[in-house]
């Protein structure tokens, strides 16, 4: 009397979609750069969950895991560069509010 793998798959897929939607909401609603970075991180985690689910569905789980590891490495590089830009933005404007970019000239 176990649960079918298809049921677990759709539950996992629904959870991954909810993670991506919550990350997108976090990214779009706020004007704080740090919160936007956290929202982007959540979106990428949802994408990695979807890649694992697609690998499970297609029967190529090893390939999906290799792709996820590559995505995680790229994600770390992007987050470090973005954090450096956010620190520089904070040094220039003493705030993390995106609305302060309107005072830039150019």
Backbone as CSV, one residue per row, in Angstrom:
resi,resn,N_x,N_y,N_z,CA_x,CA_y,CA_z,C_x,C_y,C_z
1,UNK,0.813,-1.192,0.000,0.000,0.000,0.000,0.857,1.256,0.000
2,UNK,1.824,1.284,-0.899,2.698,2.446,-0.987,2.156,3.485,-1.954
3,UNK,2.796,4.596,-1.925,2.416,5.683,-2.823,3.168,5.502,-4.143
4,UNK,2.497,5.732,-5.252,3.105,5.571,-6.563,4.177,6.639,-6.794
5,UNK,5.207,6.307,-7.566,6.237,7.305,-7.869,5.693,8.525,-8.613
6,UNK,4.654,8.338,-9.421,4.075,9.477,-10.143,3.476,10.493,-9.180
7,UNK,2.894,10.010,-8.093,2.328,10.916,-7.088,3.429,11.725,-6.432
8,UNK,4.532,11.071,-6.096,5.656,11.789,-5.501,6.237,12.795,-6.481
9,UNK,6.278,12.418,-7.762,6.817,13.311,-8.774,5.990,14.582,-8.873
10,UNK,4.667,14.448,-8.941,3.825,15.641,-9.067,3.853,16.477,-7.807
11,UNK,3.985,15.849,-6.653,4.126,16.598,-5.407,5.441,17.386,-5.408
12,UNK,6.506,16.745,-5.848,7.811,17.389,-5.932,7.786,18.534,-6.945
13,UNK,7.143,18.312,-8.089,7.035,19.331,-9.123,6.228,20.540,-8.640
14,UNK,5.158,20.285,-7.906,4.354,21.367,-7.346,5.158,22.174,-6.339
15,UNK,5.920,21.493,-5.497,6.750,22.185,-4.524,7.809,23.047,-5.214
16,UNK,8.431,22.528,-6.259,9.449,23.294,-6.990,8.830,24.524,-7.641
17,UNK,7.631,24.383,-8.185,6.952,25.530,-8.790,6.607,26.575,-7.741
18,UNK,6.180,26.147,-6.565,5.881,27.092,-5.486,7.135,27.816,-5.011
19,UNK,8.257,27.120,-4.976,9.523,27.760,-4.603,9.886,28.821,-5.631
20,UNK,9.729,28.508,-6.911,10.043,29.481,-7.948,9.106,30.682,-7.907
21,UNK,7.836,30.447,-7.659,6.872,31.550,-7.581,7.167,32.446,-6.387
22,UNK,7.523,31.856,-5.256,7.846,32.679,-4.090,9.129,33.483,-4.322
23,UNK,10.102,32.912,-5.016,11.313,33.654,-5.350,11.030,34.787,-6.318
24,UNK,10.171,34.539,-7.295,9.795,35.579,-8.243,9.052,36.710,-7.541
25,UNK,8.184,36.362,-6.614,7.469,37.377,-5.830,8.453,38.211,-5.019
26,UNK,9.410,37.538,-4.384,10.422,38.238,-3.585,11.261,39.150,-4.477
27,UNK,11.538,38.729,-5.682,12.365,39.505,-6.599,11.627,40.725,-7.140
28,UNK,10.343,40.583,-7.432,9.600,41.655,-8.091,9.009,42.692,-7.144
29,UNK,8.723,42.319,-5.914,7.986,43.209,-5.027,8.877,44.236,-4.337
30,UNK,10.106,43.888,-4.048,10.939,44.742,-3.218,11.808,45.679,-4.058
31,UNK,12.287,46.733,-3.428,13.233,47.660,-4.038,14.611,47.535,-3.401
32,UNK,14.749,46.630,-2.434,16.018,46.416,-1.751,16.860,45.433,-2.564
33,UNK,18.108,45.812,-2.853,18.959,44.972,-3.692,19.290,43.634,-3.041
34,UNK,19.479,43.618,-1.738,19.800,42.366,-1.053,18.628,41.400,-1.092
35,UNK,17.429,41.918,-0.924,16.247,41.062,-1.027,16.051,40.554,-2.447
36,UNK,16.397,41.383,-3.433,16.330,40.927,-4.823,17.315,39.791,-5.073
37,UNK,18.492,39.897,-4.483,19.494,38.843,-4.629,19.012,37.544,-3.981
38,UNK,18.372,37.664,-2.832,17.821,36.479,-2.174,16.690,35.883,-3.013
39,UNK,15.857,36.728,-3.615,14.801,36.237,-4.502,15.364,35.512,-5.708
40,UNK,16.439,36.039,-6.275,17.094,35.366,-7.399,17.657,34.016,-6.975
41,UNK,18.210,33.959,-5.784,18.736,32.694,-5.246,17.617,31.658,-5.095
42,UNK,16.474,32.090,-4.613,15.341,31.176,-4.440,14.837,30.679,-5.793
43,UNK,14.791,31.576,-6.794,14.370,31.164,-8.135,15.304,30.097,-8.686
44,UNK,16.614,30.297,-8.515,17.578,29.336,-9.033,17.456,27.999,-8.308
45,UNK,17.176,28.019,-7.019,16.961,26.760,-6.298,15.736,26.028,-6.827
46,UNK,14.686,26.766,-7.168,13.518,26.135,-7.774,13.827,25.519,-9.133
47,UNK,14.676,26.198,-9.906,15.072,25.664,-11.209,15.869,24.372,-11.035
48,UNK,16.751,24.332,-10.043,17.513,23.103,-9.823,16.598,21.955,-9.411
49,UNK,15.576,22.252,-8.629,14.609,21.202,-8.281,13.867,20.711,-9.518
50,UNK,13.526,21.628,-10.418,12.843,21.218,-11.650,13.761,20.390,-12.553
51,UNK,15.047,20.708,-12.585,15.983,19.917,-13.386,16.077,18.492,-12.842
52,UNK,16.125,18.370,-11.520,16.160,17.034,-10.907,14.874,16.273,-11.220
53,UNK,13.739,16.963,-11.166,12.469,16.302,-11.481,12.422,15.854,-12.939
54,UNK,12.939,16.677,-13.842,12.965,16.292,-15.253,13.897,15.108,-15.477
55,UNK,15.017,15.072,-14.769,15.922,13.927,-14.881,15.296,12.659,-14.356
56,UNK,14.517,12.770,-13.292,13.818,11.606,-12.743,12.766,11.106,-13.724
57,UNK,12.045,12.048,-14.336,10.984,11.675,-15.260,11.539,11.039,-16.528
58,UNK,12.673,11.541,-17.019,13.239,11.012,-18.255,14.124,9.789,-18.023
59,UNK,14.416,9.478,-16.779,15.250,8.333,-16.470,16.739,8.620,-16.567
60,UNK,17.111,9.877,-16.684,18.513,10.266,-16.773,18.890,11.110,-15.563
61,UNK,18.771,10.510,-14.408,19.011,11.233,-13.164,20.476,11.631,-13.007
62,UNK,21.390,10.809,-13.496,22.814,11.139,-13.377,23.154,12.391,-14.183
63,UNK,22.590,12.510,-15.370,22.818,13.704,-16.185,22.217,14.934,-15.517
64,UNK,21.030,14.784,-14.952,20.389,15.910,-14.267,21.201,16.360,-13.065
65,UNK,21.772,15.411,-12.334,22.597,15.775,-11.182,23.861,16.502,-11.620
66,UNK,24.452,16.081,-12.730,25.639,16.766,-13.241,25.302,18.190,-13.674
67,UNK,24.154,18.367,-14.300,23.723,19.702,-14.707,23.464,20.571,-13.488
68,UNK,22.851,20.011,-12.454,22.564,20.774,-11.240,23.862,21.216,-10.559
69,UNK,24.858,20.354,-10.528,26.139,20.743,-9.928,26.750,21.897,-10.712
70,UNK,26.663,21.849,-12.031,27.161,22.944,-12.863,26.388,24.231,-12.600
71,UNK,25.080,24.122,-12.470,24.252,25.302,-12.178,24.616,25.888,-10.822
72,UNK,24.877,25.051,-9.838,25.239,25.539,-8.511,26.564,26.288,-8.552
73,UNK,27.534,25.775,-9.310,28.829,26.461,-9.415,28.660,27.813,-10.096
74,UNK,27.894,27.860,-11.180,27.650,29.128,-11.861,26.887,30.088,-10.957
75,UNK,25.955,29.556,-10.189,25.161,30.369,-9.267,26.038,31.025,-8.209
76,UNK,27.003,30.290,-7.687,27.894,30.850,-6.670,28.704,32.004,-7.250
77,UNK,29.190,31.854,-8.466,29.961,32.925,-9.103,29.084,34.159,-9.304
78,UNK,27.873,33.956,-9.776,26.959,35.079,-9.994,26.634,35.779,-8.671
79,UNK,26.401,35.005,-7.628,26.064,35.603,-6.338,27.231,36.402,-5.750
80,UNK,28.453,35.913,-5.932,29.616,36.637,-5.409,29.792,37.956,-6.153
81,UNK,29.660,37.937,-7.468,29.785,39.163,-8.244,28.657,40.135,-7.898
82,UNK,27.442,39.634,-7.771,26.304,40.486,-7.420,26.467,41.066,-6.019
83,UNK,26.975,40.274,-5.079,27.196,40.789,-3.727,28.255,41.896,-3.737
84,UNK,29.282,41.742,-4.559,30.287,42.793,-4.687,29.700,44.072,-5.257
85,UNK,28.831,43.930,-6.249,28.171,45.113,-6.805,27.240,45.771,-5.785
86,UNK,26.566,44.966,-4.987,25.672,45.513,-3.963,26.475,46.260,-2.900
87,UNK,27.623,45.714,-2.515,28.473,46.409,-1.537,28.952,47.740,-2.105
88,UNK,29.344,47.753,-3.379,29.775,48.994,-4.020,28.621,49.993,-4.099
89,UNK,27.420,49.516,-4.412,26.240,50.379,-4.456,25.970,50.985,-3.085
90,UNK,26.120,50.179,-2.037,25.890,50.675,-0.682,26.936,51.715,-0.300
91,UNK,28.174,51.518,-0.719,29.217,52.505,-0.426,28.944,53.834,-1.126
92,UNK,28.385,53.787,-2.330,28.121,55.018,-3.078,26.897,55.767,-2.571
93,UNK,25.833,55.050,-2.243,24.553,55.691,-1.940,24.121,55.575,-0.482
94,UNK,24.851,54.845,0.359,24.489,54.609,1.767,23.087,54.025,1.906
95,UNK,22.669,53.267,0.915,21.354,52.641,0.928,21.376,51.480,-0.064
96,UNK,20.437,50.569,0.105,20.288,49.470,-0.844,19.020,49.610,-1.673
97,UNK,18.386,50.788,-1.598,17.148,51.022,-2.318,17.447,51.303,-3.789
98,UNK,16.767,50.594,-4.676,16.992,50.749,-6.102,16.515,52.119,-6.592
99,UNK,15.578,52.714,-5.922,15.057,54.027,-6.330,16.137,55.111,-6.278
100,UNK,17.226,54.850,-5.544,18.294,55.829,-5.470,19.115,55.895,-6.753
101,UNK,18.920,54.973,-7.661,19.676,55.006,-8.923,19.195,56.107,-9.843
102,UNK,18.068,56.720,-9.529,17.550,57.816,-10.364,18.438,59.045,-10.261
103,UNK,19.248,59.118,-9.205,20.125,60.274,-9.045,21.426,60.130,-9.831
104,UNK,21.623,59.013,-10.520,22.815,58.830,-11.336,22.761,59.739,-12.560
105,UNK,23.907,60.221,-12.961,23.973,61.068,-14.148,24.635,60.278,-15.262
106,UNK,24.168,60.486,-16.470,24.808,59.796,-17.586,23.875,59.486,-18.691
